[in-house]
């Protein structure tokens, strides 16, 4: 999961994100991928932020913070467009990107 899916531009958790994480970690392996260069204490700071936003200690302890994007069945990303094997017309792709950016 990309961190931008969890935290909004205002620095607070996006609506429903914390509740979803609490349920998700009980059923699937969750990894929060933090953009930018790695630094010591990064996962500690994110875990503390999640707890501050209302995530339970149990749920927070089940979240991984890998240094690199791991193989996964599903990635959540706020600017992602699923590639299904077909190259879209560039004009249609630009329209999709503009819609995704809001």
C-alpha positions in Angstrom: 0.0 0.0 0.0 1.3 3.5 -0.8 1.5 5.8 2.1 -0.3 8.5 0.1 -3.4 6.3 0.1 -3.5 6.5 3.9 -2.5 10.1 4.6 -4.1 13.0 2.9 -2.4 16.3 1.9 -3.5 17.8 5.2 -1.4 15.3 7.1 -4.4 13.4 8.6 -5.6 10.0 7.7 -8.0 9.8 4.8 -11.6 9.0 5.7 -12.0 5.3 6.3 -8.3 4.4 5.9 -7.6 3.6 9.5 -10.7 1.4 9.9 -9.8 -0.4 6.6 -6.2 -1.0 7.8 -7.5 -2.4 11.1 -9.7 -4.9 9.2 -7.2 -5.6 6.4 -4.3 -6.7 8.7 -6.5 -9.4 10.1 -6.9 -11.0 6.7 -4.0 -10.0 4.5 -0.3 -9.1 4.7 -0.1 -5.3 4.6 3.0 -3.3 3.8 3.1 0.5 3.8 5.5 1.8 1.2 6.9 5.2 2.1 8.0 7.3 -0.9 11.4 8.9 -0.9 14.8 7.8 0.3 14.9 5.5 3.4 16.1 7.0 6.7 16.5 5.5 10.2 13.4 5.7 12.2 11.1 6.1 9.3 8.9 3.0 10.1 8.9 4.1 13.8 7.6 7.5 12.9 4.9 6.1 10.6 3.8 3.5 13.1 3.5 6.3 15.7 1.4 8.4 13.2 -0.9 5.4 12.6 -1.4 4.9 16.3 -2.1 8.7 16.7 -4.7 8.4 14.0 -6.5 5.7 16.0 -5.1 2.4 14.6 -4.8 -0.2 17.4 -1.4 -1.4 18.6 -2.2 -4.9 17.5 -3.0 -3.8 13.9 0.0 -1.5 13.8 2.3 -4.3 14.9 1.1 -6.4 11.9 2.1 -3.8 9.2 5.4 -4.0 7.5 7.4 -1.1 6.2 9.7 -2.5 3.5 12.6 -0.4 2.1 11.6 -1.5 -1.5 8.3 -2.3 -3.1 7.7 -6.1 -2.5 6.0 -8.5 -4.8 2.2 -8.3 -4.1 -1.1 -9.4 -5.5 -2.6 -5.9 -4.9 -1.0 -2.4 -4.7 -3.0 0.7 -3.6 -1.7 3.9 -5.1 -3.6 7.2 -5.5 -2.3 7.8 -9.1 -2.3 4.2 -10.3 -3.9 3.0 -13.5 -4.2 -0.7 -14.0 -2.3 -2.0 -17.0 -4.3 -4.9 -18.5 -2.0 -5.7 -21.4 -3.5 -3.2 -23.9 -1.8 0.0 -24.7 -4.5 2.8 -24.7 -4.8 5.6 -27.1 -2.6 8.4 -25.7 -5.5 10.9 -25.8 -7.6 8.5 -23.7 -4.7 7.9 -21.4 -4.3 11.6 -20.8 -8.0 11.9 -20.0 -7.8 9.1 -17.5 -4.7 10.7 -15.8 -6.5 14.1 -15.6 -9.6 12.4 -14.0 -7.4 10.5 -11.5 -5.6 13.7 -10.5 -8.9 15.3 -9.7 
